[in-house]
Amino acid sequence: MKYLFLTLAIVFEVIGSSFMKASDGFSKWLPSLIVVIAYIICFYFFSLALKTIPLGIAYAMWGALGIVLTAIISVVVYNEKLDVPAIVGMMLIIAGVLVMNLLSKTTTH
């Protein structure tokens, strides 16, 4: 259940971030409302995940997956481009999360 909560937190964070671009600096009311609601839901589920997942692990996964998924949405929905350094940087972020989860013994999870 804890990873379901974390997954929902990530999904709603990506929704909020994606609609932030559509809100045009919070000048459009519907996308702005979606941003606020999505982040409220995001942080609610993130707080539930933190009851059982260590903060460092949860935040690393939340941040890394949020970055990658939001970048994918920026390409697909907003027609933005990712260059090689951006892709390499995202791969390094994911590698860091994998190292934390698979190899680190500093935090039990």
N, C-alpha and C positions, 0 to 999 in steps of 0.2 A: 504494500500500500504506500510505503514511503516514497518509492520511485514513481508511482503514479502521481502523487502530489507534486513531486519535483518536475515531472513531465508536463503536468498541467500548468505549473508556474512558468516553465520555459515557453510553452505554447502561447500563454497570455502575454508574456513579456514581448514575444515576437510580434504578436498582433498589435500591442500598444506601440511598439517602436515603428512598425510599418505604417500605422495610421497617423503617427506623429508627422511623418512626411506629408501625408495627405491633408493634414489639418492646416497646412500653410501658415505655420507660426501661430497656431490656435486661432486663426481668423475664420475658419469654417466650423460651424457649430457641431455638425454630426460627426465628422472625424475626430474632433476634439473630445466629444463626449465618449466616443469609443476608446480613445486613449486613456481617459481617466478611469473608465469602468474596467478596461483590460488590466491596467496596473493595479487597481484595487484587488481584483481577482487574483492576479499574479502574486502579489505579496501575501495574500491570504494563504494560498496554496504553498508558497515558499515557507511561510511560518509553520505550517503543518509538517512539511518535510523536515524542517530543522529540529523537530521534536526527537527525531531518531537518526538523522544523517548529520555527521559532524559538519560544522559551518564551513570549514575550508574546502572539504570535498564537495558539498552541495553548491557553494558559491562558484567554485571552479567549473563544475559541470553546467550550472545555470548560465554563467558568463560565456563559456566557450560555445555551447550549443546555440545560445542566443545570438552571438556574433555571426556564426556560420549561417544559421537559418535566416537571419535578417539580411545578410549579404546576398544570399540566394534570392530572397524576395526582391531585393533592390535590383537585381539583374532581370528577373522574370517580369515583375510588375512595373517597375519604374524605368526599365531599359538602361540602367546604369552599367558601367563597365568595371570589371575587376582586372587589374594588371597582375603580372607574375609576382611582384613583391607582396601584394595583398593576399594572394592565394597561398604563397609560402608562409606568410605570417599566420594565417588562419590554420595552416597545417601544423605549425609550431605550437600554437595554442592548444590544439587538439592533442598533440603529442604530450604536452605538459600535463594535461588532464589524465591521459592514459598512464603516464608515469606515476602520478599521484595515486591513482586508483589501483594500479596493478603492482607497483613496486614499493611504494612508501609504507613504512611500518610506524611512522610517527603518529598516524591517526588510524584508529581502528574503525572499520565500517562494515 
